[in-house]
């Protein structure tokens, strides 16, 4: 495989920023990160493609661990073809890895949907599928959000085993309500399978959250949204996430799901490496034409989010990862910390080795964007998927 060298940029390694630097990629891996002075002294062979990024940011590829759909394709189509289209489109927006996120589905149809979506893994031509994210079905009926009540069910280990088998062992993360009866048994099952559990769509009291943490539920789904609110006599789910530094959290940084000033509180109370940017994007995000549908229902976009046309209930985000990073910077994050929430942090929280950082030996998943947050170049596994230089 030919090599690529990106130079004359600001390299965000994942945990530090290095100005006037270059990144060399060989055989789908990061070979080296070095100064522009060393770049000028090197002698590259004819098989090395040199790309001058003109002072743009060279960052690890973005990892979206909670996304339902994109560009008119989504998990609610329940086909591998739709997920592969998501993969192709997402890498044009700087996403190099993602977790297709499934809404719960009534009856045994969810098993079939998991099987179909998992069958796309390994066939991607764009962003890599890291595994499936199941947003249910073991959720609180009191915090449904846009979920449908007839799709929820009590904890059912035999059903969970069927979902695991249907996925071929590719369930990466799962949103659950810690207060539901039988949750500890489910948590122990998931720990053995390597599934990261996230508290979300939950009416948990503070004690329920602490019990969940003791069972290994150490991540949370779209913090502040669809969970019991902070109260002075019962910190509930939101309070538990803010109080305990070991708890990590997703955050939707579109300025609508969470007020921009709340991010000041988040920065003060959570270690930066525990904050994971997600889009929670739905099927019509960046869709260019045609009717807009999500989870089988028509939606419209207004006031910063998609809403169900029938009753104006919030149906989901239309955020992209690069817009989320831009928004975080406007909310007070440093560029370095904002990039970490989309790269290094999700890789660490979900234990994705060789992802999320520009370190020799890591996968050559790279996103280059300019000072105006325009995506300029994208590499997935060392293969150039987009290049505007």
C-alpha positions as CSV (number, residue, x, y, z in Angstrom):
1,X,0.0,0.0,0.0
2,X,1.3,3.5,-0.8
3,X,2.0,5.9,1.9
4,X,0.6,9.4,2.7
5,X,2.2,12.3,4.4
6,X,0.1,15.2,5.6
7,X,2.2,18.2,6.5
8,X,2.2,21.9,7.4
9,X,-0.6,21.5,9.9
10,X,-1.6,21.7,13.5
11,X,-1.7,18.1,14.7
12,X,-4.2,17.2,17.4
13,X,-2.7,14.0,18.6
14,X,-5.7,13.2,20.8
15,X,-4.2,14.5,24.0
16,X,-1.9,17.4,22.9
17,X,-1.7,20.0,20.1
18,X,1.5,20.2,18.0
19,X,1.9,23.2,15.7
20,X,3.9,23.1,12.4
21,X,3.8,19.3,12.3
22,X,3.3,16.4,9.9
23,X,1.8,12.9,10.0
24,X,3.2,10.0,8.0
25,X,0.9,7.0,7.2
26,X,2.1,3.7,6.0
27,X,0.2,0.4,5.6
28,X,-3.0,1.7,7.1
29,X,-1.3,2.8,10.3
30,X,0.2,6.0,11.8
31,X,3.9,5.6,11.1
32,X,5.2,8.8,12.6
33,X,4.3,12.3,13.8
34,X,7.1,14.9,13.4
35,X,7.9,18.5,13.1
36,X,7.8,20.5,9.8
37,X,11.6,21.0,10.1
38,X,12.1,17.2,10.1
39,X,9.6,17.0,7.2
40,X,11.8,19.3,5.2
41,X,14.9,17.2,5.9
42,X,13.2,13.9,4.9
43,X,13.6,12.2,1.5
44,X,10.3,10.6,0.5
45,X,10.0,7.9,-2.1
46,X,7.8,8.3,-5.2
47,X,5.2,6.0,-3.6
48,X,4.5,8.6,-0.8
49,X,1.7,11.0,-1.6
50,X,2.5,14.4,-0.1
51,X,-0.5,16.6,1.0
52,X,0.1,20.2,2.1
53,X,-2.8,20.9,4.5
54,X,-2.1,24.7,4.5
55,X,-2.1,25.2,8.3
56,X,-5.3,23.2,8.8
57,X,-6.0,21.0,11.8
58,X,-4.9,17.3,11.4
59,X,-7.0,15.4,13.9
60,X,-7.9,11.8,14.6
61,X,-11.0,10.7,12.7
62,X,-14.3,11.5,14.5
63,X,-16.0,8.6,16.3
64,X,-19.8,8.9,16.6
65,X,-21.0,6.3,19.1
66,X,-24.7,7.3,19.0
67,X,-26.2,7.9,15.6
68,X,-29.4,6.5,14.1
69,X,-29.1,7.7,10.6
70,X,-27.7,10.2,8.1
71,X,-28.4,11.5,4.6
72,X,-31.7,9.7,4.3
73,X,-30.4,6.3,5.5
74,X,-30.7,4.8,8.9
75,X,-31.1,1.9,11.2
76,X,-34.9,2.1,11.0
77,X,-34.6,0.9,7.4
78,X,-33.3,-2.4,8.9
79,X,-31.1,-3.2,6.0
80,X,-27.3,-3.6,5.6
81,X,-27.5,-1.5,2.4
82,X,-28.7,1.5,4.3
83,X,-26.0,1.2,6.9
84,X,-23.4,1.0,4.2
85,X,-24.7,4.2,2.7
86,X,-24.4,5.8,6.1
87,X,-20.8,4.7,6.2
88,X,-20.1,6.2,2.7
89,X,-21.7,9.5,3.5
90,X,-20.4,10.0,7.1
91,X,-16.7,9.9,6.1
92,X,-17.3,12.9,3.9
93,X,-18.2,14.7,7.1
94,X,-15.1,13.6,9.0
95,X,-16.5,10.6,10.7
96,X,-14.2,7.6,10.4
97,X,-16.0,5.2,12.9
98,X,-19.5,5.0,14.2
99,X,-22.0,2.8,16.1
100,X,-25.3,2.4,14.2
101,X,-27.9,3.0,17.0
102,X,-31.1,1.1,17.0
103,X,-34.4,2.2,18.5
104,X,-36.2,-0.7,20.2
105,X,-38.6,-2.6,18.0
106,X,-41.7,-4.5,19.2
107,X,-41.7,-8.3,19.2
108,X,-39.0,-10.4,17.6
109,X,-38.5,-7.9,14.8
110,X,-35.7,-6.4,16.8
111,X,-33.7,-9.6,16.5
112,X,-34.1,-9.5,12.7
113,X,-33.1,-5.8,12.6
114,X,-29.9,-6.5,14.6
115,X,-29.0,-9.4,12.3
116,X,-29.5,-7.3,9.2
117,X,-27.6,-4.3,10.4
118,X,-24.7,-6.3,11.9
119,X,-24.3,-8.0,8.5
120,X,-22.9,-4.7,7.1
121,X,-19.8,-4.9,9.4
122,X,-16.7,-5.5,7.4
123,X,-18.3,-4.4,4.1
124,X,-17.9,-0.6,4.6
125,X,-16.4,1.6,2.0
126,X,-16.3,4.6,4.3
127,X,-16.5,5.1,8.1
128,X,-15.9,1.8,10.0
129,X,-18.7,0.2,12.0
130,X,-17.4,-0.3,15.5
131,X,-20.4,-2.2,16.7
132,X,-24.1,-1.7,17.3
133,X,-25.6,0.6,20.0
134,X,-28.9,-0.7,21.3
135,X,-30.9,2.2,22.7
136,X,-33.3,-0.1,24.5
137,X,-35.5,-2.1,24.9
138,X,-34.9,-2.1,28.7
139,X,-35.9,1.5,29.3
140,X,-38.2,3.5,31.6
141,X,-41.7,4.1,30.3
142,X,-41.6,7.4,32.2
143,X,-38.7,8.7,30.1
144,X,-39.6,7.6,26.6
145,X,-38.6,10.6,24.6
146,X,-39.5,9.7,21.0
147,X,-39.4,5.9,21.9
148,X,-42.7,4.0,21.4
149,X,-44.1,2.5,24.6
150,X,-45.0,-0.9,23.0
151,X,-41.4,-1.5,22.1
152,X,-40.2,-1.6,25.8
153,X,-39.9,-4.8,27.8
154,X,-38.8,-5.9,31.2
155,X,-35.3,-7.3,31.5
156,X,-35.2,-10.6,29.6
157,X,-31.9,-12.4,29.5
158,X,-32.9,-15.1,27.0
159,X,-34.0,-12.2,24.6
160,X,-30.7,-10.5,25.2
161,X,-28.9,-13.7,24.3
162,X,-30.8,-13.8,21.1
163,X,-29.9,-10.2,20.3
164,X,-26.2,-11.0,21.0
165,X,-26.2,-14.0,18.8
166,X,-28.0,-12.1,16.0
167,X,-25.3,-9.4,16.1
168,X,-22.5,-12.0,15.7
169,X,-21.0,-10.6,18.9
170,X,-21.0,-7.0,17.6
171,X,-23.1,-5.1,20.2
172,X,-20.7,-2.5,21.5
173,X,-22.9,-0.4,23.8
174,X,-26.4,-0.4,25.2
175,X,-28.6,2.2,26.8
176,X,-30.6,0.9,29.8
177,X,-32.6,2.3,32.8
178,X,-30.6,1.2,35.9
179,X,-33.8,1.2,38.1
180,X,-35.5,-1.6,36.2
181,X,-35.9,-4.9,38.0
182,X,-33.3,-7.5,36.9
183,X,-30.8,-4.9,35.8
184,X,-27.9,-6.3,37.8
185,X,-28.4,-9.7,36.0
186,X,-28.4,-7.9,32.7
187,X,-25.3,-5.9,33.6
188,X,-23.4,-9.0,34.5
189,X,-24.3,-10.6,31.2
190,X,-23.1,-7.5,29.3
191,X,-19.9,-7.3,31.2
192,X,-19.0,-10.8,30.2
193,X,-19.7,-10.0,26.6
194,X,-17.8,-6.7,26.6
195,X,-20.9,-4.5,26.1
196,X,-20.6,-1.0,27.6
197,X,-23.8,-0.1,29.5
198,X,-25.1,3.4,29.5
199,X,-27.7,4.9,31.8
200,X,-30.4,6.6,29.7
201,X,-34.1,7.0,29.2
202,X,-34.2,6.5,32.9
203,X,-36.2,7.7,35.9
204,X,-33.6,6.4,38.3
205,X,-33.3,7.8,41.8
206,X,-29.8,8.6,43.0
207,X,-29.5,5.2,44.8
208,X,-30.5,3.4,41.7
209,X,-27.7,5.1,39.8
210,X,-25.1,4.2,42.4
211,X,-26.3,0.6,42.4
212,X,-26.0,0.7,38.6
213,X,-22.5,2.0,38.8
214,X,-21.5,-0.8,41.2
215,X,-22.8,-3.2,38.5
216,X,-20.7,-1.6,35.8
217,X,-23.0,1.1,34.3
218,X,-20.4,3.8,34.1
219,X,-21.4,5.7,31.0
220,X,-24.6,7.8,30.3
221,X,-26.7,8.5,27.3
222,X,-27.3,12.1,26.1
223,X,-26.8,13.7,29.5
224,X,-29.6,15.9,30.7
225,X,-32.0,14.5,28.1
226,X,-34.6,11.8,28.9
227,X,-33.4,11.2,32.5
228,X,-34.5,12.1,36.0
229,X,-33.4,15.7,36.8
230,X,-31.1,17.0,39.6
231,X,-33.0,17.8,42.8
232,X,-31.6,18.9,46.1
233,X,-33.0,16.0,48.1
234,X,-32.5,13.4,45.4
235,X,-29.7,14.1,42.9
236,X,-31.3,11.4,40.6
237,X,-29.7,10.4,37.3
238,X,-28.3,13.8,36.3
239,X,-26.9,14.5,39.7
240,X,-25.2,11.1,39.9
241,X,-23.4,11.7,36.6
242,X,-22.2,15.1,37.7
243,X,-21.2,14.0,41.2
244,X,-19.2,10.9,40.3
245,X,-16.0,11.7,38.3
246,X,-15.8,8.0,37.2
247,X,-19.1,8.3,35.3
248,X,-18.7,9.4,31.6
249,X,-21.4,11.0,29.6
250,X,-22.6,11.6,26.1
251,X,-23.6,15.1,25.2
252,X,-25.5,16.5,22.2
253,X,-23.8,19.8,21.4
254,X,-26.4,21.3,19.1
255,X,-27.3,24.2,21.5
256,X,-30.9,23.0,21.6
257,X,-30.9,19.6,23.4
258,X,-28.7,21.3,26.1
259,X,-28.5,25.0,26.7
260,X,-25.1,26.4,25.7
261,X,-24.4,27.8,29.2
262,X,-25.0,24.4,30.8
263,X,-21.7,23.4,29.1
264,X,-19.9,25.7,31.5
265,X,-21.3,23.6,34.3
266,X,-20.3,20.4,32.5
267,X,-16.7,21.6,32.1
268,X,-16.5,22.6,35.7
269,X,-17.9,19.3,37.1
270,X,-16.8,16.6,34.7
271,X,-13.2,15.7,33.7
272,X,-12.8,16.5,30.1
273,X,-11.8,12.9,29.2
274,X,-15.3,11.7,30.5
275,X,-17.2,13.9,28.0
276,X,-18.2,12.2,24.7
277,X,-19.6,14.2,21.9
278,X,-22.4,12.4,20.0
279,X,-24.9,13.6,17.4
280,X,-27.8,11.3,18.2
281,X,-28.5,12.1,14.5
282,X,-31.5,10.7,12.8
283,X,-32.2,9.5,9.2
284,X,-33.0,12.9,7.6
285,X,-29.8,14.6,8.9
286,X,-28.2,16.3,5.9
287,X,-30.8,14.7,3.6
288,X,-30.9,16.7,0.4
289,X,-34.3,15.8,-1.0
290,X,-37.5,13.8,-0.5
291,X,-39.8,13.5,2.5
292,X,-38.3,13.4,6.0
293,X,-39.0,10.3,8.1
294,X,-37.4,8.9,11.3
295,X,-38.4,5.7,13.1
296,X,-41.4,5.4,10.7
297,X,-42.8,8.8,11.4
298,X,-42.7,12.1,9.4
299,X,-40.6,14.8,10.9
300,X,-39.9,18.5,10.3
301,X,-36.8,20.5,11.3
302,X,-37.3,23.7,13.3
303,X,-35.8,25.5,16.3
304,X,-32.6,23.5,16.1
305,X,-33.9,19.9,16.0
306,X,-36.2,17.5,14.2
307,X,-39.8,17.2,15.6
308,X,-42.5,14.7,14.9
309,X,-44.9,16.4,12.5
310,X,-47.9,14.8,14.3
311,X,-47.4,16.3,17.8
312,X,-44.2,18.4,17.7
313,X,-42.3,16.1,20.1
314,X,-38.6,16.3,19.6
315,X,-37.6,13.4,17.3
316,X,-33.8,13.8,17.3
317,X,-30.8,15.9,16.4
318,X,-29.7,17.1,13.0
319,X,-26.1,17.6,14.3
320,X,-22.9,16.6,12.5
321,X,-19.8,15.9,14.5
322,X,-17.8,18.8,12.9
323,X,-20.6,21.2,13.8
324,X,-20.7,19.8,17.3
325,X,-16.9,20.5,17.7
326,X,-17.5,24.0,16.4
327,X,-20.3,24.5,18.8
328,X,-18.3,23.3,21.8
329,X,-15.6,25.8,21.0
330,X,-18.2,28.6,20.9
331,X,-19.5,27.3,24.3
332,X,-16.1,27.8,25.9
333,X,-14.2,24.6,25.2
334,X,-10.6,24.9,23.8
335,X,-10.3,23.5,20.3
336,X,-8.0,20.7,21.7
337,X,-10.6,19.7,24.3
338,X,-13.5,19.9,21.8
339,X,-11.6,17.5,19.4
340,X,-10.9,15.1,22.3
341,X,-14.6,14.7,22.9
342,X,-15.1,13.4,19.4
343,X,-12.0,11.3,19.1
344,X,-9.8,10.2,22.1
345,X,-12.7,10.2,24.6
346,X,-15.1,7.9,22.9
347,X,-12.3,5.5,22.0
348,X,-11.2,5.4,25.6
349,X,-14.7,5.1,27.1
350,X,-15.7,2.2,24.7
351,X,-12.3,0.6,24.8
352,X,-11.5,0.9,21.1
353,X,-7.8,0.1,20.9
354,X,-5.8,1.8,18.1
355,X,-8.5,4.5,17.6
356,X,-8.9,8.1,18.6
357,X,-5.3,9.3,18.6
358,X,-2.5,10.0,16.2
359,X,0.1,7.8,17.7
360,X,2.6,5.5,15.8
361,X,1.0,2.1,15.5
362,X,-2.6,3.4,15.7
363,X,-5.1,3.1,12.8
364,X,-4.6,5.8,10.2
365,X,-8.1,7.3,10.7
366,X,-7.6,11.0,10.1
367,X,-9.7,14.1,9.6
368,X,-8.4,17.4,8.4
369,X,-10.4,20.6,8.8
370,X,-9.7,24.3,8.3
371,X,-10.1,27.3,10.6
372,X,-13.7,27.6,9.5
373,X,-14.4,24.0,10.4
374,X,-14.7,22.8,6.8
375,X,-13.7,19.2,6.3
376,X,-10.9,19.1,3.8
377,X,-9.3,15.6,3.9
378,X,-10.4,12.3,5.4
379,X,-8.4,9.0,5.6
380,X,-10.0,5.8,6.8
381,X,-7.5,3.0,7.5
382,X,-4.9,5.0,5.5
383,X,-7.1,5.2,2.4
384,X,-8.0,8.7,1.2
385,X,-11.8,9.1,1.2
386,X,-11.8,12.8,0.6
387,X,-9.2,15.4,-0.3
388,X,-9.8,19.0,-1.3
389,X,-6.1,20.1,-1.2
